[in-house]
């Protein structure tokens, strides 16, 4: 019989990585605190704005990084913090306000009602035509059948967090395809659940802010897709898509 995950307030940690998101962070944290009773930690990726002060004003603790680690490095820091403090369930949300805290409940339920170890909040209709072309390329090269390959909105069990906290998982620059392929290689079952996503608040994407950044992301991700390709077909059940390796 599958072990049930108890989602009491002391067992769940919401991790919000931020880099210069002061203008978006206040409303996001306000919504998280009003929609949930879970603990929240902000991981500040060496911001130059008032992201830290904004979080503290909302009563949310901050782990400030002394050097930029990127989105995945910040998330991994939060995961290690959560493991050290004995959390059993982890939620990651971007700091730009795209993710709706009200969808957390449905993601947790999707994970509890299935045999998966992680559920990704999926919004396949978002983004530009260029993003969808990139997804099409990545699906073909990686063997993944996920509808939304780059969502940072995820819920996962402690079992998954243990793998993500390992030093070998620190090689990734981004928190999307490489991380997913790494988990599948370690027999972590992954599902996705449809959610709504708002347009990004203030500012612009850190990954797609310039052509050099786009080229770097595309080249690194293509290499990961080819070197970590998934060959086994996905498992699909009910209204949520589930994947194994």
ChimeraX commands (.cxc) that place a marker at each C-alpha (Angstrom):
marker #1 position 0.00,0.00,0.00 radius 0.5
marker #1 position 1.34,3.40,-0.99 radius 0.5
marker #1 position 2.43,5.62,1.89 radius 0.5
marker #1 position 0.19,8.66,2.22 radius 0.5
marker #1 position 1.84,12.07,2.41 radius 0.5
marker #1 position 0.53,14.20,5.24 radius 0.5
marker #1 position 0.36,17.81,4.15 radius 0.5
marker #1 position 0.24,19.54,7.50 radius 0.5
marker #1 position 1.77,22.98,7.70 radius 0.5
marker #1 position 5.02,21.75,9.22 radius 0.5
marker #1 position 5.72,19.13,6.55 radius 0.5
marker #1 position 5.57,21.25,3.38 radius 0.5
marker #1 position 8.10,23.84,2.19 radius 0.5
marker #1 position 7.51,26.31,-0.64 radius 0.5
marker #1 position 10.79,27.38,-2.26 radius 0.5
marker #1 position 10.87,30.66,-4.21 radius 0.5
marker #1 position 14.16,31.44,-6.01 radius 0.5
marker #1 position 14.54,35.10,-6.94 radius 0.5
marker #1 position 16.95,37.34,-8.77 radius 0.5
marker #1 position 15.95,41.01,-8.86 radius 0.5
marker #1 position 12.23,40.28,-8.44 radius 0.5
marker #1 position 11.38,42.93,-5.83 radius 0.5
marker #1 position 8.56,44.39,-7.95 radius 0.5
marker #1 position 6.89,40.98,-8.39 radius 0.5
marker #1 position 7.73,39.34,-5.09 radius 0.5
marker #1 position 5.49,41.27,-2.74 radius 0.5
marker #1 position 2.22,40.30,-4.43 radius 0.5
marker #1 position 3.39,36.71,-4.97 radius 0.5
marker #1 position 4.23,36.21,-1.31 radius 0.5
marker #1 position 0.99,37.89,-0.26 radius 0.5
marker #1 position -0.95,35.41,-2.42 radius 0.5
marker #1 position 1.04,32.41,-1.14 radius 0.5
marker #1 position 0.46,33.38,2.48 radius 0.5
marker #1 position -3.25,33.96,1.92 radius 0.5
marker #1 position -3.82,30.74,-0.06 radius 0.5
marker #1 position -1.72,28.31,2.01 radius 0.5
marker #1 position -0.53,27.64,5.54 radius 0.5
marker #1 position 2.78,26.14,4.44 radius 0.5
marker #1 position 6.24,27.40,5.28 radius 0.5
marker #1 position 7.91,29.57,2.64 radius 0.5
marker #1 position 11.59,30.27,2.03 radius 0.5
marker #1 position 12.97,32.79,-0.48 radius 0.5
marker #1 position 16.37,32.01,-1.97 radius 0.5
marker #1 position 17.92,35.27,-3.13 radius 0.5
marker #1 position 20.40,34.67,-5.97 radius 0.5
marker #1 position 22.59,37.67,-5.14 radius 0.5
marker #1 position 20.03,40.28,-6.22 radius 0.5
marker #1 position 21.02,43.92,-6.60 radius 0.5
marker #1 position 17.51,45.22,-5.91 radius 0.5
marker #1 position 15.35,45.06,-2.76 radius 0.5
marker #1 position 14.18,41.46,-3.13 radius 0.5
marker #1 position 15.51,40.51,0.31 radius 0.5
marker #1 position 13.88,43.47,2.04 radius 0.5
marker #1 position 10.60,42.79,0.23 radius 0.5
marker #1 position 10.47,39.19,1.47 radius 0.5
marker #1 position 11.41,40.14,5.03 radius 0.5
marker #1 position 8.72,42.82,5.10 radius 0.5
marker #1 position 6.21,40.05,4.37 radius 0.5
marker #1 position 7.62,37.99,7.23 radius 0.5
marker #1 position 9.16,35.41,4.89 radius 0.5
marker #1 position 12.69,34.18,5.72 radius 0.5
marker #1 position 15.42,34.58,3.12 radius 0.5
marker #1 position 18.55,32.61,2.33 radius 0.5
marker #1 position 20.85,35.16,0.61 radius 0.5
marker #1 position 23.49,33.73,-1.73 radius 0.5
marker #1 position 26.82,35.54,-1.79 radius 0.5
marker #1 position 27.34,34.71,-5.47 radius 0.5
marker #1 position 24.95,34.03,-8.33 radius 0.5
marker #1 position 24.21,30.33,-8.78 radius 0.5
marker #1 position 21.40,30.64,-11.31 radius 0.5
marker #1 position 17.81,29.49,-10.93 radius 0.5
marker #1 position 18.65,25.83,-10.42 radius 0.5
marker #1 position 21.45,26.54,-7.96 radius 0.5
marker #1 position 19.06,28.67,-5.92 radius 0.5
marker #1 position 16.36,25.98,-6.00 radius 0.5
marker #1 position 18.87,23.31,-4.98 radius 0.5
marker #1 position 19.93,25.48,-2.05 radius 0.5
marker #1 position 16.30,25.63,-0.93 radius 0.5
marker #1 position 15.92,21.86,-1.29 radius 0.5
marker #1 position 18.99,21.23,0.86 radius 0.5
marker #1 position 17.61,23.63,3.45 radius 0.5
marker #1 position 14.30,21.76,3.43 radius 0.5
marker #1 position 15.94,18.36,3.85 radius 0.5
marker #1 position 18.04,19.65,6.72 radius 0.5
marker #1 position 14.88,20.92,8.43 radius 0.5
marker #1 position 12.97,17.66,7.89 radius 0.5
marker #1 position 10.30,18.71,5.39 radius 0.5
marker #1 position 8.55,15.85,3.57 radius 0.5
marker #1 position 6.99,17.69,0.62 radius 0.5
marker #1 position 8.52,20.43,-1.50 radius 0.5
marker #1 position 7.00,23.02,-3.82 radius 0.5
marker #1 position 8.97,25.26,-6.17 radius 0.5
marker #1 position 7.51,28.46,-7.61 radius 0.5
marker #1 position 9.12,31.14,-9.76 radius 0.5
marker #1 position 9.48,34.58,-8.22 radius 0.5
marker #1 position 8.06,36.46,-11.23 radius 0.5
marker #1 position 4.39,35.98,-10.37 radius 0.5
marker #1 position 3.44,33.60,-13.19 radius 0.5
marker #1 position 2.37,30.75,-10.88 radius 0.5
marker #1 position -0.92,30.87,-9.00 radius 0.5
marker #1 position -0.67,29.68,-5.37 radius 0.5
marker #1 position -4.30,28.54,-5.56 radius 0.5
marker #1 position -3.15,25.71,-7.85 radius 0.5
marker #1 position -0.91,24.22,-5.16 radius 0.5
marker #1 position -3.78,22.18,-3.73 radius 0.5
marker #1 position -4.57,20.52,-7.06 radius 0.5
marker #1 position -0.91,19.67,-7.66 radius 0.5
marker #1 position -0.59,18.09,-4.22 radius 0.5
marker #1 position -3.80,16.13,-4.78 radius 0.5
marker #1 position -2.54,14.91,-8.17 radius 0.5
marker #1 position 0.62,13.62,-6.50 radius 0.5
marker #1 position -1.26,11.99,-3.62 radius 0.5
marker #1 position -3.78,10.32,-5.95 radius 0.5
marker #1 position -1.09,8.72,-8.09 radius 0.5
marker #1 position 2.10,6.75,-7.77 radius 0.5
marker #1 position 4.34,9.57,-8.98 radius 0.5
marker #1 position 7.12,11.26,-7.02 radius 0.5
marker #1 position 6.80,14.67,-8.69 radius 0.5
marker #1 position 4.02,16.60,-10.40 radius 0.5
marker #1 position 4.81,19.50,-12.73 radius 0.5
marker #1 position 2.36,22.37,-13.10 radius 0.5
marker #1 position 1.87,22.38,-16.86 radius 0.5
marker #1 position 0.67,25.24,-19.05 radius 0.5
marker #1 position 1.48,24.14,-22.62 radius 0.5
marker #1 position -0.25,27.07,-24.29 radius 0.5
marker #1 position 2.01,29.71,-22.80 radius 0.5
marker #1 position 4.97,31.36,-24.45 radius 0.5
marker #1 position 5.93,32.45,-27.93 radius 0.5
marker #1 position 6.06,30.45,-31.15 radius 0.5
marker #1 position 9.84,30.28,-30.73 radius 0.5
marker #1 position 9.43,28.63,-27.33 radius 0.5
marker #1 position 7.13,25.99,-28.82 radius 0.5
marker #1 position 9.59,25.27,-31.61 radius 0.5
marker #1 position 12.30,24.80,-28.98 radius 0.5
marker #1 position 10.03,22.44,-27.01 radius 0.5
marker #1 position 9.37,20.43,-30.19 radius 0.5
marker #1 position 13.11,20.09,-30.78 radius 0.5
marker #1 position 13.78,19.10,-27.17 radius 0.5
marker #1 position 11.00,16.48,-27.17 radius 0.5
marker #1 position 12.39,14.89,-30.29 radius 0.5
marker #1 position 15.95,14.80,-29.01 radius 0.5
marker #1 position 15.21,13.76,-25.43 radius 0.5
marker #1 position 12.34,11.30,-25.85 radius 0.5
marker #1 position 10.29,13.21,-23.29 radius 0.5
marker #1 position 6.55,13.45,-23.82 radius 0.5
marker #1 position 5.82,16.22,-21.34 radius 0.5
marker #1 position 3.56,18.98,-22.62 radius 0.5
marker #1 position 5.37,21.77,-20.72 radius 0.5
marker #1 position 9.11,21.18,-20.60 radius 0.5
marker #1 position 10.24,24.31,-18.78 radius 0.5
marker #1 position 7.76,24.90,-15.95 radius 0.5
marker #1 position 9.33,25.83,-12.61 radius 0.5
marker #1 position 6.08,25.06,-10.77 radius 0.5
marker #1 position 6.60,21.64,-9.21 radius 0.5
marker #1 position 5.58,19.60,-6.18 radius 0.5
marker #1 position 7.61,16.59,-5.11 radius 0.5
marker #1 position 8.26,14.15,-2.32 radius 0.5
marker #1 position 11.23,13.97,0.02 radius 0.5
marker #1 position 12.46,10.94,-1.95 radius 0.5
marker #1 position 12.78,13.18,-5.02 radius 0.5
marker #1 position 14.38,15.98,-3.02 radius 0.5
marker #1 position 17.13,13.63,-1.81 radius 0.5
marker #1 position 18.17,12.98,-5.42 radius 0.5
marker #1 position 17.97,16.67,-6.33 radius 0.5
marker #1 position 20.17,17.67,-3.40 radius 0.5
marker #1 position 23.03,15.37,-4.41 radius 0.5
marker #1 position 26.27,16.95,-5.67 radius 0.5
marker #1 position 25.89,15.24,-9.06 radius 0.5
marker #1 position 22.70,17.27,-9.59 radius 0.5
marker #1 position 24.67,20.50,-9.22 radius 0.5
marker #1 position 25.97,20.30,-12.81 radius 0.5
marker #1 position 22.79,21.82,-14.24 radius 0.5
marker #1 position 22.43,25.54,-14.96 radius 0.5
marker #1 position 18.66,25.43,-15.45 radius 0.5
marker #1 position 15.83,23.85,-13.50 radius 0.5
marker #1 position 14.02,22.19,-16.38 radius 0.5
marker #1 position 14.92,19.46,-18.89 radius 0.5
marker #1 position 18.28,18.34,-17.48 radius 0.5
marker #1 position 16.78,18.01,-14.01 radius 0.5
marker #1 position 13.81,16.02,-15.36 radius 0.5
marker #1 position 16.03,13.64,-17.31 radius 0.5
marker #1 position 18.29,13.18,-14.28 radius 0.5
marker #1 position 15.29,12.20,-12.14 radius 0.5
marker #1 position 14.01,9.76,-14.74 radius 0.5
marker #1 position 17.43,8.11,-14.87 radius 0.5
marker #1 position 17.06,7.55,-11.14 radius 0.5
marker #1 position 13.61,5.91,-11.51 radius 0.5
marker #1 position 11.69,8.92,-10.19 radius 0.5
marker #1 position 8.15,8.91,-11.61 radius 0.5
marker #1 position 7.00,12.27,-12.94 radius 0.5
marker #1 position 3.51,13.50,-13.80 radius 0.5
marker #1 position 2.11,16.78,-14.98 radius 0.5
marker #1 position -1.12,18.57,-14.15 radius 0.5
marker #1 position -2.65,21.46,-16.06 radius 0.5
marker #1 position -2.49,24.82,-14.27 radius 0.5
marker #1 position -3.02,28.44,-15.20 radius 0.5
marker #1 position -0.09,30.78,-15.59 radius 0.5
marker #1 position -0.18,34.54,-15.69 radius 0.5
marker #1 position 2.08,36.62,-17.93 radius 0.5
marker #1 position 5.33,37.51,-16.25 radius 0.5
marker #1 position 5.03,40.57,-14.00 radius 0.5
marker #1 position 7.64,43.31,-14.11 radius 0.5
marker #1 position 10.87,42.69,-15.97 radius 0.5
marker #1 position 11.88,40.06,-18.52 radius 0.5
marker #1 position 13.02,36.45,-18.62 radius 0.5
marker #1 position 16.52,35.80,-17.27 radius 0.5
marker #1 position 17.12,33.02,-19.80 radius 0.5
marker #1 position 15.72,34.73,-22.90 radius 0.5
marker #1 position 16.95,38.26,-22.15 radius 0.5
marker #1 position 19.47,38.31,-25.02 radius 0.5
marker #1 position 20.52,36.25,-28.02 radius 0.5
marker #1 position 23.76,35.04,-26.36 radius 0.5
marker #1 position 21.69,33.74,-23.44 radius 0.5
marker #1 position 19.26,32.02,-25.80 radius 0.5
marker #1 position 22.09,30.39,-27.75 radius 0.5
marker #1 position 23.77,29.21,-24.55 radius 0.5
marker #1 position 20.52,27.72,-23.27 radius 0.5
marker #1 position 19.72,25.97,-26.56 radius 0.5
marker #1 position 23.19,24.45,-26.94 radius 0.5
marker #1 position 23.39,23.23,-23.34 radius 0.5
marker #1 position 19.89,21.78,-23.45 radius 0.5
marker #1 position 20.47,20.00,-26.77 radius 0.5
marker #1 position 23.59,18.35,-25.34 radius 0.5
marker #1 position 21.62,17.24,-22.26 radius 0.5
marker #1 position 18.79,15.89,-24.42 radius 0.5
marker #1 position 21.17,13.81,-26.51 radius 0.5
marker #1 position 23.31,12.54,-23.63 radius 0.5
marker #1 position 20.44,11.72,-21.25 radius 0.5
marker #1 position 17.76,10.61,-23.73 radius 0.5
marker #1 position 14.75,8.67,-22.44 radius 0.5
marker #1 position 13.97,5.55,-24.48 radius 0.5
marker #1 position 11.01,4.00,-22.64 radius 0.5
marker #1 position 7.52,5.19,-23.48 radius 0.5
marker #1 position 5.59,7.23,-20.89 radius 0.5
marker #1 position 2.86,5.78,-18.71 radius 0.5
marker #1 position -0.47,7.65,-18.87 radius 0.5
marker #1 position -3.32,7.39,-16.35 radius 0.5
marker #1 position -6.53,9.32,-15.70 radius 0.5
marker #1 position -6.30,13.02,-16.60 radius 0.5
marker #1 position -2.70,13.46,-15.59 radius 0.5
marker #1 position 0.25,12.32,-17.65 radius 0.5
marker #1 position 2.80,10.15,-15.90 radius 0.5
marker #1 position 6.28,9.30,-17.02 radius 0.5
marker #1 position 8.98,6.82,-16.12 radius 0.5
marker #1 position 12.40,6.12,-17.56 radius 0.5
marker link #1:1,2 radius 0.2
marker link #1:2,3 radius 0.2
marker link #1:3,4 radius 0.2
marker link #1:4,5 radius 0.2
marker link #1:5,6 radius 0.2
marker link #1:6,7 radius 0.2
marker link #1:7,8 radius 0.2
marker link #1:8,9 radius 0.2
marker link #1:9,10 radius 0.2
marker link #1:10,11 radius 0.2
marker link #1:11,12 radius 0.2
marker link #1:12,13 radius 0.2
marker link #1:13,14 radius 0.2
marker link #1:14,15 radius 0.2
marker link #1:15,16 radius 0.2
marker link #1:16,17 radius 0.2
marker link #1:17,18 radius 0.2
marker link #1:18,19 radius 0.2
marker link #1:19,20 radius 0.2
marker link #1:20,21 radius 0.2
marker link #1:21,22 radius 0.2
marker link #1:22,23 radius 0.2
marker link #1:23,24 radius 0.2
marker link #1:24,25 radius 0.2
marker link #1:25,26 radius 0.2
marker link #1:26,27 radius 0.2
marker link #1:27,28 radius 0.2
marker link #1:28,29 radius 0.2
marker link #1:29,30 radius 0.2
marker link #1:30,31 radius 0.2
marker link #1:31,32 radius 0.2
marker link #1:32,33 radius 0.2
marker link #1:33,34 radius 0.2
marker link #1:34,35 radius 0.2
marker link #1:35,36 radius 0.2
marker link #1:36,37 radius 0.2
marker link #1:37,38 radius 0.2
marker link #1:38,39 radius 0.2
marker link #1:39,40 radius 0.2
marker link #1:40,41 radius 0.2
marker link #1:41,42 radius 0.2
marker link #1:42,43 radius 0.2
marker link #1:43,44 radius 0.2
marker link #1:44,45 radius 0.2
marker link #1:45,46 radius 0.2
marker link #1:46,47 radius 0.2
marker link #1:47,48 radius 0.2
marker link #1:48,49 radius 0.2
marker link #1:49,50 radius 0.2
marker link #1:50,51 radius 0.2
marker link #1:51,52 radius 0.2
marker link #1:52,53 radius 0.2
marker link #1:53,54 radius 0.2
marker link #1:54,55 radius 0.2
marker link #1:55,56 radius 0.2
marker link #1:56,57 radius 0.2
marker link #1:57,58 radius 0.2
marker link #1:58,59 radius 0.2
marker link #1:59,60 radius 0.2
marker link #1:60,61 radius 0.2
marker link #1:61,62 radius 0.2
marker link #1:62,63 radius 0.2
marker link #1:63,64 radius 0.2
marker link #1:64,65 radius 0.2
marker link #1:65,66 radius 0.2
marker link #1:66,67 radius 0.2
marker link #1:67,68 radius 0.2
marker link #1:68,69 radius 0.2
marker link #1:69,70 radius 0.2
marker link #1:70,71 radius 0.2
marker link #1:71,72 radius 0.2
marker link #1:72,73 radius 0.2
marker link #1:73,74 radius 0.2
marker link #1:74,75 radius 0.2
marker link #1:75,76 radius 0.2
marker link #1:76,77 radius 0.2
marker link #1:77,78 radius 0.2
marker link #1:78,79 radius 0.2
marker link #1:79,80 radius 0.2
marker link #1:80,81 radius 0.2
marker link #1:81,82 radius 0.2
marker link #1:82,83 radius 0.2
marker link #1:83,84 radius 0.2
marker link #1:84,85 radius 0.2
marker link #1:85,86 radius 0.2
marker link #1:86,87 radius 0.2
marker link #1:87,88 radius 0.2
marker link #1:88,89 radius 0.2
marker link #1:89,90 radius 0.2
marker link #1:90,91 radius 0.2
marker link #1:91,92 radius 0.2
marker link #1:92,93 radius 0.2
marker link #1:93,94 radius 0.2
marker link #1:94,95 radius 0.2
marker link #1:95,96 radius 0.2
marker link #1:96,97 radius 0.2
marker link #1:97,98 radius 0.2
marker link #1:98,99 radius 0.2
marker link #1:99,100 radius 0.2
marker link #1:100,101 radius 0.2
marker link #1:101,102 radius 0.2
marker link #1:102,103 radius 0.2
marker link #1:103,104 radius 0.2
marker link #1:104,105 radius 0.2
marker link #1:105,106 radius 0.2
marker link #1:106,107 radius 0.2
marker link #1:107,108 radius 0.2
marker link #1:108,109 radius 0.2
marker link #1:109,110 radius 0.2
marker link #1:110,111 radius 0.2
marker link #1:111,112 radius 0.2
marker link #1:112,113 radius 0.2
marker link #1:113,114 radius 0.2
marker link #1:114,115 radius 0.2
marker link #1:115,116 radius 0.2
marker link #1:116,117 radius 0.2
marker link #1:117,118 radius 0.2
marker link #1:118,119 radius 0.2
marker link #1:119,120 radius 0.2
marker link #1:120,121 radius 0.2
marker link #1:121,122 radius 0.2
marker link #1:122,123 radius 0.2
marker link #1:123,124 radius 0.2
marker link #1:124,125 radius 0.2
marker link #1:125,126 radius 0.2
marker link #1:126,127 radius 0.2
marker link #1:127,128 radius 0.2
marker link #1:128,129 radius 0.2
marker link #1:129,130 radius 0.2
marker link #1:130,131 radius 0.2
marker link #1:131,132 radius 0.2
marker link #1:132,133 radius 0.2
marker link #1:133,134 radius 0.2
marker link #1:134,135 radius 0.2
marker link #1:135,136 radius 0.2
marker link #1:136,137 radius 0.2
marker link #1:137,138 radius 0.2
marker link #1:138,139 radius 0.2
marker link #1:139,140 radius 0.2
marker link #1:140,141 radius 0.2
marker link #1:141,142 radius 0.2
marker link #1:142,143 radius 0.2
marker link #1:143,144 radius 0.2
marker link #1:144,145 radius 0.2
marker link #1:145,146 radius 0.2
marker link #1:146,147 radius 0.2
marker link #1:147,148 radius 0.2
marker link #1:148,149 radius 0.2
marker link #1:149,150 radius 0.2
marker link #1:150,151 radius 0.2
marker link #1:151,152 radius 0.2
marker link #1:152,153 radius 0.2
marker link #1:153,154 radius 0.2
marker link #1:154,155 radius 0.2
marker link #1:155,156 radius 0.2
marker link #1:156,157 radius 0.2
marker link #1:157,158 radius 0.2
marker link #1:158,159 radius 0.2
marker link #1:159,160 radius 0.2
marker link #1:160,161 radius 0.2
marker link #1:161,162 radius 0.2
marker link #1:162,163 radius 0.2
marker link #1:163,164 radius 0.2
marker link #1:164,165 radius 0.2
marker link #1:165,166 radius 0.2
marker link #1:166,167 radius 0.2
marker link #1:167,168 radius 0.2
marker link #1:168,169 radius 0.2
marker link #1:169,170 radius 0.2
marker link #1:170,171 radius 0.2
marker link #1:171,172 radius 0.2
marker link #1:172,173 radius 0.2
marker link #1:173,174 radius 0.2
marker link #1:174,175 radius 0.2
marker link #1:175,176 radius 0.2
marker link #1:176,177 radius 0.2
marker link #1:177,178 radius 0.2
marker link #1:178,179 radius 0.2
marker link #1:179,180 radius 0.2
marker link #1:180,181 radius 0.2
marker link #1:181,182 radius 0.2
marker link #1:182,183 radius 0.2
marker link #1:183,184 radius 0.2
marker link #1:184,185 radius 0.2
marker link #1:185,186 radius 0.2
marker link #1:186,187 radius 0.2
marker link #1:187,188 radius 0.2
marker link #1:188,189 radius 0.2
marker link #1:189,190 radius 0.2
marker link #1:190,191 radius 0.2
marker link #1:191,192 radius 0.2
marker link #1:192,193 radius 0.2
marker link #1:193,194 radius 0.2
marker link #1:194,195 radius 0.2
marker link #1:195,196 radius 0.2
marker link #1:196,197 radius 0.2
marker link #1:197,198 radius 0.2
marker link #1:198,199 radius 0.2
marker link #1:199,200 radius 0.2
marker link #1:200,201 radius 0.2
marker link #1:201,202 radius 0.2
marker link #1:202,203 radius 0.2
marker link #1:203,204 radius 0.2
marker link #1:204,205 radius 0.2
marker link #1:205,206 radius 0.2
marker link #1:206,207 radius 0.2
marker link #1:207,208 radius 0.2
marker link #1:208,209 radius 0.2
marker link #1:209,210 radius 0.2
marker link #1:210,211 radius 0.2
marker link #1:211,212 radius 0.2
marker link #1:212,213 radius 0.2
marker link #1:213,214 radius 0.2
marker link #1:214,215 radius 0.2
marker link #1:215,216 radius 0.2
marker link #1:216,217 radius 0.2
marker link #1:217,218 radius 0.2
marker link #1:218,219 radius 0.2
marker link #1:219,220 radius 0.2
marker link #1:220,221 radius 0.2
marker link #1:221,222 radius 0.2
marker link #1:222,223 radius 0.2
marker link #1:223,224 radius 0.2
marker link #1:224,225 radius 0.2
marker link #1:225,226 radius 0.2
marker link #1:226,227 radius 0.2
marker link #1:227,228 radius 0.2
marker link #1:228,229 radius 0.2
marker link #1:229,230 radius 0.2
marker link #1:230,231 radius 0.2
marker link #1:231,232 radius 0.2
marker link #1:232,233 radius 0.2
marker link #1:233,234 radius 0.2
marker link #1:234,235 radius 0.2
marker link #1:235,236 radius 0.2
marker link #1:236,237 radius 0.2
marker link #1:237,238 radius 0.2
marker link #1:238,239 radius 0.2
marker link #1:239,240 radius 0.2
marker link #1:240,241 radius 0.2
marker link #1:241,242 radius 0.2
marker link #1:242,243 radius 0.2
marker link #1:243,244 radius 0.2
marker link #1:244,245 radius 0.2
view
